[in-house]
Amino acid sequence: MFGGSASDVAEDVDGRRVSGAPVTIWDGPSETAARVLDVLDADGAVLDSGTVVADQYGYLPAFFGPPGVERLWADSGVRRVELIPVNLGLRLKRHTELDPDPHRSREYTDNKFAQTVRLDGPNQAATAVKEPWVAVEAADGSGDVLRVTRAGALGTNLKANGTLYLNPFTDNTPLVINTTPLGDGRPAVSVSSNGPGTDAAFRVYKTGLVRAAGAIEAGGAVSAPNIGSARVFSGPTPPAAPQPGDVWVQYGA
């Protein structure tokens, strides 16, 4: 609906309202604009030649434009002026009251929220095959990508350079590996010296077997059921303070 408001008037070149002035309706302000003839009065009757006639005070009566048209221009003989729908608020209210989610934006947002990570409570994520649940493009340097804190104290944190620091807050084991699904021939811990996919230099198996590609050096005594309290020495000279059970393998200097 257009017209019928205090600002919708027919005026002459001096700005005086013109009683009974015929006003033509156009689809644009330019010279190439076209006349709009599909115009109805407030009761729904077709207006002759699409012309709106001002009342005795120069006001344009309310009228309906073509369906779907939101802007029209009126020409009372001086120049074309833009008309704005006067029932826009009513249309908007009816639009939203008939359907609380007329544009399905709320439904779309709710679906997106259902896929987000909650800040509290459990989070469940279903991932596709070979797709990560969280992918982080780490920056250069050694800043934290993941940081766990408690009461201001720093706990476990994952660095941007790939290093993982395990810092328990209390007297707990920093790393626990449960090997229930592993077979005896599969290592629970494997360290490769030349990157992923290369032969492991150090392995710890589910059974407790430890295999190392290089030498094992101990700063203190090594205790095992098949060793007992014996100590093994090698070199050109005997140990300075031998004890019962010591073994000295002598070789030349």
Disulfide bonds with the S-S distance in Angstrom:
none
